């Protein structure tokens, strides 16, 4: 049980909570997505947020919190636990490393990588998201990774979108995790942005197989952007009476 794991941790959630509160105390709730009810306050929950934040200091701790909240809700509603969590923060520029893969059991960072967004989602910054076939846009929300296959982009990973209206057409749209030659910073220096996909989260070819083999097989992937409609409507970020991660077993 993760309860014993959390109890053994020496990290303090209080410092993180204080930091987050002071950073956003003066911001309008309508403009600050992290005033969202999904922002957890339970000490055990914050311990895991703190542990992952320490492992990945470049990641926004409040986005990590939201990802864990979504995962927690999924488990509460009957989904099987998973060992790894992939987090993509599309509020960051495409030229920044904005993908993290976490080992939730050990609280470790496994990968920190560049990731492309869809051609019609934006240039250097993502702006537009869609669940529509042919949109060539990235989708938001919680996904479940599935099986691998060899396709037009080489070794690829199918993804099941779990959020109706936001990403549940991922299979139909062939939104998959794959490697791509256009995920290259030298190319980005010429273009002013990373190369773009048809809506898929694409990483550099040199690391794609290792990442895919780590996150395949019913693991979780959380795709974030401060989109007001998604924040207000996501069933995983608005999960009433959710249980805490400390009460769950992970595989």
N, C-alpha and C positions, 0 to 999 in steps of 0.2 A: 504494500500500500504506500502511496506517496505521502500519507500523513507522517509516517516515521521519517521519511526522507526530508520533508520540510522541517520537522522538529529538530533534526540534526544540523540544519543549516545555521551558520553563524551570521549570515548577512541580515542587516536590519532593513525592514520595509519602511520604517518611520522616516529615514532620510530621504528615500525616494518620494514618499507621499508629500513631505514638506517641500521638496524641490519642485514637484509638479504643481503643488498648490500655489507656491509663490510665483512661479513662472506664468500662470494663467489666471491668477486671482482677479486681475483688473480687466480681463477681456470680456466682451459681450458674449453671452451664451449662444446667441444666434450665429456668431461669427467663429466661435471656437468649437470645432467638432469634439474636442476632448472634454467638454462639459457634458457630453452624451452620457446617458445612464449606464452605458456599458462599462464605463471606467470603474473598475472594481476597487473596493476598499478593504476587503477581507485580508487580514495579515498573511495567511497562508498563500493566498493568491498573489499578493504583492511580493512575497518572497521569491516566487518563481519569476515574476516580472523583473525583479531586481537581479536575480541570478543570470537571466538571459541578457539583461541590459549590460551587466558587467562583462559578459562574454562577447557582446557586440556593441561597443560604445558608440559606434557610428549610427546605430539604429535609434529611432525615436522610441523611448520607453512607453509612451502612450499608444503608439501603433502596435507595439508588442502586446500591450495590455488588451487592445481590441482583438487581436488575432487569437489570444488565449481565451478571451471571452467567447468568441465564436466557436472555437474548438470545444470548450466546456459545454456550451449549449447543445452542440451536436451530440456529444456523448450522453448528456442528460436525456436527450430525446431518442436514445436507443442505438446510436452509431457506435461501432467498435472503436476502442481507443487506438491510438497510433503512437509510435515511438518518436517520429520526426515531424516537425512543422516547418514548412517553407513560407517565408514572408516576403512579399513584394510591396514596396512602398512607391507607388506611382506618383506621389506628390514631389518626388525628387527628379532632377534632370536625368535624361537618358545617359548622359556622360558620367554620371555618378554610379558607384556600385550600390544598387538598391534592392538586391536580392540576398536574403539570408536563409540558410538552412540550419535549424537547431535540432540537437539531440535533447529531447525533453527529459529523458531519464537522468542523464548526467549533467544537464544544464550547460552543454557545450555548443560552441559555434562550429559547424562542420564546413560551411562554404559561405563566402561573401563575394558576390559576382555582379557584373554588369548584366542587364536584361533588357531586351528590346520590347517596345510596345507596338501597337498596330499602326499601319500607315496612315489611317484616317483618325487616329487618336490624337495626334499632334506631332510637332517636329521634335525639338529638344525636350519640351515639357508636354506631358500628357494633359489633354483638356477634355476630350470627348470619349465616352464609353458606350458600348452597345451590346445587346444580346441578339442582334438581328443578323440573319444570314446575309452575307455579301457586304456587310458594313465595313469590313476590314478594320474594325475597332476592337480594342481590348475590353474584356468584361471584368467586372468587380465581384468581390465576395469570396465565399468559402467554396473550395473545390476538394474533391477526393481524387487522388491519383489512382490510375488503373494499370493496365498492362502495357508493355512495350511492344514495338513493332518496327520494321524497317520500311520507311516510306520515302517520299520525294526529298525530304530533308534529312535522310539517313536515320539513325537510331533515334526513335521518338517515343514519347510517353503520352498515352491518352489520359484525359482529365474529365471527370464528371462534375458538372456544375450543380451545386446543391441549392442555389437560391433562385426561386421562381421569379421570372421577369428580369433577372439581372445576369445570370450565367447558365441557366438550365438548358440552353440550346448549344452548349459547348460541344457535345458529341456530334450533333447535327451539323455544326459549323466547322467541324474538324479543328477545334482549338486544342492544340497539343503542345507539349513541352519538347523543344528540340534545340539542336545546335544550328548555328548559321555563320557564314563567313562575314556577314555585315556587322556582326557584333565585334567591333574592332575600334579601338581608340584612335589609331592612326587614320582610319577612314573618317571617324567622327571629327577629327581636326580639320579635315577638308570640307566636310558637309555642314559642320556646325551642330551636328546631332548624330547619335548612333543610327545605324541602319535600322529600318523598320520592317515588321512582319505583316502578315495578313490578319493579325489579331492574337497570334500566339505569343506566349512568353518564350523568347529565344535567347540562348546564352552562347558564349563563344564555343566553337567546335572543339577546342582543346580540352575543355572541361565537361562538355555535355554528357558524355557517357558516364563519367563518375558521379555526376549529380543525379542523373536519371536513375542509375542503379541504387542510389541511396534513398531516393524519395518515391520510388515506384511501389505499387502494391498496397493500395488503401491507406496511404498517408494523407496528411492534410496540407493544402496550399491555400494561403490567404492573400488575396489581391486587394490592396487598399488605395483609396483616394478619398479626400474629404468631399465627397458628393452628397449634398444634403438629402436628396431623395433616397439614395441607398442607405444612408445613416439612419433615416427616420423609418425606413420600411424593412430593413433586413431582419429576418426572423431570428438570425443568430446573434445579432447585436441588441435585440429587444426581447430577450428570452426571460419571461417572468418566472420568478422562484427558482433561478438556476442554482444547481449544486456547485460546490467549489472543486477545483482541480485536485485539491488535497485529498478528496474523498474517492478519487478514481484510480484504477489500476491502468498502467500503460504497457503496451507490448513493445 
